[in-house]
Amino acid sequence: MGANMGKIKIQKDGPYLVSGNIPLREMTIGVDEDGFSKDWLQGKAYPLQESYALCRCGKSKTKPYCDGSHIRTHFNGEETACREPFKEQANLIEGPGLNLMDVPELCAFARYCDRGNGVWGYTRVSDDPEAKKLAIEEANNCSSGRLVAVDKKTKKPYETELEQSIGTVEDPQMDCSGPLWVRGGVHIEEADDKPYETRNRVTLCRCGKSSNKPFCDGTHSG
């Protein structure tokens, strides 16, 4: 993970306050010839700033930045997400070549796990080197960190090292904008100053309608 000291402070019923010179870039879900999510496409980079406020209510006219609309719309940003560490929440799928940890409540509906036999199918036949490779690839493309592939012997996750950054997810296939993809171990702090578990990959709601705030639950796609 990156060596920067990036931080996101959640404001009560307000925006995400970002500090620490965290780069902000548009990220688009790229699909294969069959329409399945395959890779991430980098879009425009926003000007680098030491601090900035990102919209959380979904109503800003200056997205992805906050314009104060949360005040006018009386946004309810109550944080309802589970505070337990990821490992304690995760279902464990055991395969012959690797294991897979899965927390469905974190799903941001990016759909990288569906290609081919799907990450769960590839995990179950992961004694095959190609299936193991695809399971790790699909788990690592999961922007929300719902899915984590784990080495059976060492119990260490197969995690691509990510520099601290934030991606504004765009989903042309679903014709919608997705969550904020927070990468590289950015410190996220609740409105009441308590920290969430620091992770390599998480997605934060920016439509204002998730039932798992501050995290995305895929509601934007509906």
C-alpha positions in Angstrom: 0.0 0.0 0.0 1.0 3.6 -0.5 3.2 5.4 2.0 1.0 8.6 1.9 -1.1 9.6 4.9 -4.3 10.1 3.0 -7.5 10.4 5.0 -11.3 10.6 4.4 -13.3 12.2 7.2 -17.1 11.6 6.9 -19.2 14.6 7.8 -22.5 14.0 9.6 -25.2 14.1 6.9 -22.6 15.8 4.7 -19.7 15.1 2.3 -16.5 13.1 2.4 -13.7 15.4 3.4 -10.5 14.2 1.7 -7.0 15.3 2.7 -3.4 14.2 2.0 -3.1 15.0 -1.7 -5.0 11.9 -2.7 -5.2 11.7 -6.6 -8.8 11.6 -8.0 -9.5 10.0 -11.3 -12.4 8.8 -13.3 -12.5 5.0 -13.6 -14.7 3.2 -16.1 -15.8 -0.5 -16.1 -14.5 -2.1 -19.3 -16.2 -5.1 -20.8 -15.2 -8.0 -23.0 -16.9 -9.0 -26.3 -19.6 -10.8 -24.4 -20.5 -7.8 -22.2 -18.8 -9.1 -19.0 -16.7 -6.8 -16.9 -13.1 -7.5 -17.7 -10.8 -4.5 -16.9 -10.6 -1.0 -15.5 -10.2 1.9 -17.9 -8.6 5.1 -16.7 -10.4 8.3 -17.6 -9.7 12.0 -16.8 -7.6 12.9 -13.9 -9.0 15.7 -11.7 -6.6 18.5 -10.5 -4.5 17.3 -7.6 -5.5 19.1 -4.4 -4.3 18.8 -0.8 -7.9 18.6 0.4 -11.4 18.6 -1.2 -15.0 17.6 -0.4 -16.7 14.9 -2.4 -20.5 14.6 -2.7 -22.2 11.9 -0.6 -25.9 12.8 -1.1 -26.0 12.3 -4.9 -27.6 15.7 -5.5 -24.5 18.0 -6.1 -24.5 19.9 -9.4 -20.7 19.9 -9.3 -20.1 16.2 -9.0 -17.9 14.6 -7.9 -17.4 17.6 -5.6 -19.8 18.7 -2.9 -21.8 21.9 -3.6 -23.8 22.0 -0.3 -26.9 20.2 -1.7 -27.0 17.9 1.3 -28.2 20.9 3.4 -31.0 21.9 1.0 -32.2 18.3 0.6 -31.9 17.4 4.3 -29.7 14.4 3.4 -29.7 11.6 6.0 -26.2 10.2 5.9 -26.6 7.9 9.0 -23.8 5.3 8.9 -25.2 1.8 9.2 -22.4 -0.4 8.1 -21.1 -3.2 10.2 -18.0 -2.2 12.2 -16.5 -5.7 12.5 -13.2 -6.4 10.7 -13.6 -7.9 7.2 -12.3 -11.3 8.2 -14.9 -11.6 10.9 -17.7 -10.8 8.5 -16.5 -13.0 5.6 -17.9 -16.2 4.4 -15.1 -18.6 3.5 -15.2 -20.6 0.3 -12.5 -23.3 0.3 -10.9 -24.5 -2.9 -8.2 -27.0 -3.6 -5.7 -24.3 -4.7 -6.8 -21.2 -2.8 -9.6 -19.9 -0.5 -12.0 -17.0 -1.1 -13.3 -14.6 1.5 -16.7 -13.1 0.6 -18.8 -10.4 2.3 -21.9 -10.0 0.1 -23.1 -6.9 2.0 -20.1 -4.9 0.5 -21.1 -5.7 -3.2 -20.9 -2.6 -5.4 -22.2 -4.5 -8.4 -19.1 -4.0 -10.7 -19.7 -7.6 -11.9 -16.0 -8.6 -12.4 -16.8 -11.8 -10.5 -19.2 -13.1 -13.2 -16.9 -13.6 -16.2 -16.4 -17.2 -17.3 -17.2 -19.6 -14.5 -17.2 -16.8 -12.0 -14.8 -16.3 -9.1 -16.7 -18.9 -7.0 -16.6 -21.5 -9.7 -12.9 -20.9 -10.4 -12.1 -21.1 -6.7 -13.8 -24.6 -6.4 -11.5 -25.9 -9.2 -8.4 -23.9 -8.3 -6.1 -26.9 -8.4 -6.1 -26.0 -12.1 -3.5 -23.2 -12.6 -5.5 -21.3 -15.1 -8.7 -21.4 -12.9 -6.6 -20.2 -9.9 -5.2 -17.3 -11.9 -8.6 -16.2 -13.0 -10.0 -16.5 -9.5 -7.3 -14.2 -8.2 -7.8 -11.8 -11.1 -11.5 -11.5 -10.6 -11.2 -11.1 -6.9 -8.6 -8.3 -7.3 -10.8 -6.5 -9.8 -13.5 -6.3 -7.1 -13.5 -2.6 -6.4 -15.4 -2.9 -3.1 -13.1 -5.5 -1.6 -16.1 -7.8 -1.1 -14.0 -10.6 -2.5 -10.4 -11.5 -1.4 -8.5 -14.5 -2.7 -6.3 -16.1 0.0 -3.3 -18.4 -0.2 -4.1 -21.8 1.4 -0.7 -22.3 3.0 0.3 -18.8 4.2 -3.2 -17.5 4.7 -2.1 -14.2 3.1 -4.4 -12.4 0.6 -3.5 -12.1 -3.0 -3.7 -8.3 -3.2 -2.4 -6.1 -5.9 -0.4 -3.3 -4.3 -2.3 -0.1 -4.9 -1.2 3.5 -4.5 -3.5 5.7 -2.5 -6.1 7.1 -4.9 -9.8 7.6 -5.4 -11.7 6.6 -8.5 -15.1 7.9 -9.5 -16.6 4.8 -11.0 -18.5 5.0 -14.3 -20.6 2.1 -15.6 -21.7 2.7 -19.2 -23.2 -0.8 -19.5 -25.7 0.0 -16.7 -25.9 3.7 -17.8 -25.0 5.0 -14.4 -22.3 6.4 -12.2 -21.0 4.1 -9.5 -19.4 4.6 -6.1 -16.1 6.2 -5.0 -13.4 3.5 -5.3 -10.9 4.1 -2.5 -7.6 2.4 -3.0 -4.3 1.8 -1.2 -5.2 1.9 2.4 -6.7 5.3 2.8 -7.7 6.0 6.5 -11.5 6.4 6.7 -13.0 8.0 9.8 -16.7 8.0 10.9 -18.6 11.2 11.6 -18.1 10.4 15.3 -14.3 10.2 14.8 -14.0 6.4 15.1 -11.9 4.7 12.3 -13.2 2.1 10.0 -10.9 -0.8 9.2 -8.2 0.4 6.8 -8.3 -1.8 3.6 -6.7 -1.9 0.2 -10.0 -1.6 -1.6 -13.3 -0.2 -0.5 -16.2 1.6 -2.3 -18.1 4.5 -0.7 -21.6 5.4 -1.7 -22.1 8.6 -3.6 -25.7 8.3 -4.7 -26.9 8.8 -1.1 -29.2 5.7 -1.2 -27.1 2.8 0.1 -28.5 0.9 3.0 -24.9 0.1 4.1 -23.5 3.7 4.4 -20.9 4.8 4.1 -20.2 1.9 1.8 -21.8 1.2 -1.5 -24.4 -1.6 -1.7 -25.0 -1.5 -5.5 -28.2 0.6 -5.2 -27.0 3.0 -7.9 -27.3 0.3 -10.5 -31.1 0.1 -9.9 
